Structure formats: structure tokens, C-alpha cells
Amino acid sequence: AQKVTQAQTEISVVEKEDVTLDCVYETRDTTYYLFWYKQPPSGELVFLIRRNSFDEQNEISGRYSWNFQKSTSSFNFTITASQVVDSAVYFCALHLTSGTYKYIFGTGTRLKVLA
Amino acid sequence: DTGVSQNPRHKITKRGQNVTFRCDPISEHNRLYWYRQTLGQGPEFLTYFQNEAQLEKSRLLSDRFSAERPKGSFSTLEIQRTEQGDSAMYLCASRPDRSYVSDTEAFFGQGTRLTVV
């Protein structure tokens, strides 16, 4: 079975703090993709980052960075120097390359950045 | 290109009525998805189209739900005999039909919020 777990329901930080959002996934497939999406109050899911299962290199893109570890099936996402505009619900998602076309989402983590 | 467009943005209907939502994907995006999202939950997959062919349906898609994508362009999602449990945000997403790693993400619309009273 495929599953995505985001254990953190809600996180509150003060502006300029760094924050890490956790994501643990389950799949028996060897080829898959992982994503992070942001959902602001407007409701639209905004794509942030992707990673494929063959590339465990961690990267930094602006204030965003991610830590992908296949050994622990984790795909954590970090926002550096958080800003109030980062306040939103963040979803981790899993996409397989065979057997199903769907994206499997976690339950989301609500991030509140306080001024 | 204005992204994925969904209409209406909000719909309030009485229980038992039929409703239809429309999704216009990003042009030239062959793949189209419908998802449902209830309060405090992540999006749940409903159905998937590749061009006009409906290739995958979730068990969540009961007999009261039907989706179409005539000519492989826009898509409609109809709910017949609505129930209060159908109240949710209905999201549409699209992506191009290419296998490049850089094109694997789906782009979502702003959703249609359905309230059944």
C-alpha cells in the first residue's frame, strides 16, 4: 500500500526562525516522485519542490531546502528565515510511475508564522 | 496561460439536487485529475483522464458521481442527488504528458467549494 504521513498537524514559529516539516512515505515501488505543495488560504495548491527516487542529493532553492532519505522513507522540507507570508498548509505528496496515476497526499501541516 | 481554471468557485445547493463543476486545464496538458478535499484533510483522488479517456477512478467515486472530458479539453464533474457528506472542496489539476523528471508535478486550480444544505 502507498501512504504519506505528516505527523505534525500544526506548527507555530516566530518570523525569521527556521522550520522543518516532516514527511514519511510508504511504497514498495522503486521508482517514484515526491513533492511538496503549499496551500494558502485562497485554496490553490502551489507546487514547491519535487524529487525522484533515484536522486537523494539534497538541495537548497532560495529559502527552501529538502532532505530526502530513502533509508528512512523521509522527505523533510525546511524553510529558512520564515516569513509571515509562509503561513499556509503544506502537503507532501507521492506519485508512482506504475500501477496508478494518482498523487497520494498526506494530511498536511499547518504552519503559522507569527510577526 | 492563466493556469487551471475552475467554475464556479463556490456552490451552495440543497440536498438532493444535482450539481456540475467545470475544469479548464492548462492548454496542451493531456492529463487531468479531480480531487476532493474536506476540512483538515489532504486532497483525496477521485479520477484521472488522459486526453478524453478516463483511466482511473477511486472507490470514493460512487454511482452518483460522473466525470467527463469530451474532446480531451475541459472536464466536468457531476454529482447527482447531493448529500451533506458531499460538502467539500473539489480540486482539478493538470499536467503535460511528458516523461521528463521536470514535468511530473501537477498544477492545481483554486477549487470549487460545495456546500450541501
Interface residues (C-beta under 8 A of the other chain):
Chain A: V4 Q6 Y33 F35 Y37 S42 G43 E44 L45 V46 F47 R50 N52 F91 H95 T100 Y101 K102 Y103 I104 F105 G106 T107 G108
Chain B: R31 Y33 G40 Q41 G42 P43 E44 F45 Y48 Q50 L55 E56 S58 M89 L91 A93 V101 S102 T104 E105 A106 F107 F108 G109 Q110 G111 R113
